[in-house]
Amino acid sequence: MAEKECGFAPLVFRLHGGAPQVVREVLLERGWEEYDEEEQEEGDWNLYWRSSGFRNSDYKNILPWQRLNHHPKMTHITRKDCLARHLRRMKCAFGAVLYDFSPAAFILPNDYTKFLGVYTKNRSTDEGKSCFWICKPVGLSRGRGIFLFKDIKDLVYHSSLIIQRYISDPLLISGYKFDLRIYVCIKSFCPLVIYMHQEGLVRFATEKYTLASLDNPYSHLTNTSINKYGLCYAKDKERVGRGCKWTMSKFRCFLHKQDINEHLLWLRISNIVTLTLLRAVPCIPSSPNCLELLGFDILIDASFKPWLLEVNHSPALSLDCPADVAVKKGLINDIIDLMNYRMTDGFRQKGYLRKRYARSGSRYLQPKIPQEFLLPKTLHATPSGKRSRNRSFSTSSSSQHTVLCSVNDCARNSRYASRPAHPNSKPSTSSGHEKAPQKLEEINVEVESDEFTTLNGTRQSLKNTPSSLCKLPSLHKLTTPTVPWNHRTQDRDVPPCRVGDFILTFPFSEATWKASQDQVDVKAILNEVRKLTNRLTSSFNGKKRTKADSGQRCNPVRDKFESLLWGPKDPPLLSECYSSNSETK
């Protein structure tokens, strides 16, 4: 409240029905306010969060101070049949050496004949011993409808599903099967920018693994939505403990005690994420100010090879146990920081116009945002008795233009007196002479996003701006609000290598950054992935589990990215992982 009295106002978030409660809690803790559509103006929000996807019009009408938590058309990789189809095409186009991280999938009913041929061949080559298969309905989530079989007579289905060869030799912890839930954030698709979160979840089955009972979901499935109803969920299980989740930090401690190359495992998981998302780039249109959180489910087999199980759209953010609280609250905070809000975003439409005004140097401004957008909801057929709380307007039938207050007049307000002046702004004069206002057609100054101040942590912005003088336009011609975008700086700046616990995993070099611009050069990117994998594999195999803090650094090859290796507790620079004698292949 003290901050409001000093002239500060929080950002505004808008939640759609079904949005996770943890999002509301975190944003309120950061000082945000929740959007009230009955009292606030249209578009007077900064973040719109939905569990489901947005409409096309939401992407089309997004404004510079707004963010959406989904990119369009993400079903290309989050729907099981689409993912299987895309990975199959990538394997055919670029070889099974790179795309060997997902078991071959058959989409039924279309691929039934192909599956029958593979099933028959496996039975004959395995001396009559059947391998195991897992079936997943393409349109369901949270483990619903999944079943296993080894004899084709047990294959019964009533809707479209995918069949994959079941990974029957998973890595076990004290006899319990588990998988990893990796949180991945796509900042943009053009250029492709991928962040992976250091913290994630390890999800356990609650009964010991055995192939003798294929119909026991508590032994074979790791979904929390299923295992929390098991009889052993609340029991203190050997090494696993109560419940069915670990944090990634606890899993790192487990890996450290195994005789394996941890860094190589993390690199392989990072490659899985990059190679999977590469296929989606041509399918997903560029949408400014959007961000996508995905949940990659990774299974590790007994030979420590990671496998991609599926990609989850809107991964569960419910807080069911202490591990959820430890991971997901920090995750949401880091996502908000990754959205890169700027000082003027807190003003929303008024701040945007004020910035354009300050650059123009004039007292009058014709905004590029249609004037209808700037009207309070009370002027758009709001029921009587409901009033806009923000601003008062004076009207005149003779004018069709909006007149904004002078920034110099705003500076006289004591609430703004303590704020430093913009480096490009002109000092106000005390003389009574003023320049004649410029013609409205001449005032067309673009906003440079690199001049905005980025906010870190709990961000606050100025509020209670002086009332604006407004002359109402005609209300019978309402058009969709449009705002000129500065695409040069919107998504083209080199992304930071770390934001909170989010580690930048792509692009990881200048070459991949260049190849991901505009028309993505998939072949060039795959070539760079091969180079990186070869160099790091050679380096890791040459050093037997050396610690990141051992102090033995080898001729680092640096570029402006200074990319980090995702996964280890203290992520080292990729350049510091190279062997002095490793050669690019």
Disulfide bonds with the S-S distance in Angstrom:
none
